[in-house]
């Protein structure tokens, strides 16, 4: 079975006469290309990739922000404890 | 080509968004090298993350489209190869920032990488016109493959939407980065003042 994932560019796999302007305006099929897949399914997969990647990154950002809030809470508690400790000798005197 | 051509309307804007992220990384990195501030460092880091995220989208949606259009998922075409190289550069930036520590020296090293990484952007953009390959040149000053006005309208709207999206993501990520820097400094101050018994990292 041909490996469709990594296929080196070979002269036979490229349109030999297509210049850049030609490629811009015309569909240039690869000569000797592999088996074609269903276009609608490919489009759906591409949409899924878009949403999954973006949602995954937003999830990472949300977790990072939550960690930040926890560190902030810890710092506030530390400051409160230090303030109470500082206030105790003054009240006990 | 059929319905698979619709991938064009988020594949191309995603590449444009990758350029925006890389440009933000360049601006932040250059600014940090000239005069280090937390905002510039955060902008560089945010730009690199956005470049990686949208670069991953481009390098995934493109081959899915190519499977139908060319019959192959991947070829070592100049545009594809230079795009992959660019994404790897910004992945290296993120790995460096994640595992290399957060000192001034590490930030400057990463900023230098952020400046140099931007040199690949014009190579990606002009690779199709200058070198032979499989990737089409669609968006050109002469119109390229956008023959129908509806295609131009749809692509234009997609560009506007992705621009607004990237700007919003940059803003949110920069705010997060600046907050992290301020919190780290506050924690260090708390340790220095003896308020916290934990040792400095």
Interface residues (C-beta under 8 A of the other chain):
Chain A: X4 X5 X6 X7 X8 X9 X13 X14 X20 X21 X23 X24 X25 X27 X28 X29 X30 X33 X34 X35 X36 X37 X39 X40 X42 X43 X45 X46 X47 X49 X50 X53 X54 X57 X61 X64 X65 X68 X71 X72 X75 X78 X79 X81 X82
Chain B: X1 X2 X3 X4 X6 X7 X10 X11 X14 X49 X53 X56 X57 X60 X61 X64 X65 X67 X68 X69 X70 X71 X72 X73 X74 X75 X76 X77 X128 X129 X132 X133 X134 X135 X136 X137 X138 X140 X142 X144 X145 X147 X172 X173 X176 X179 X180 X183 X186 X187 X190 X193 X195 X196
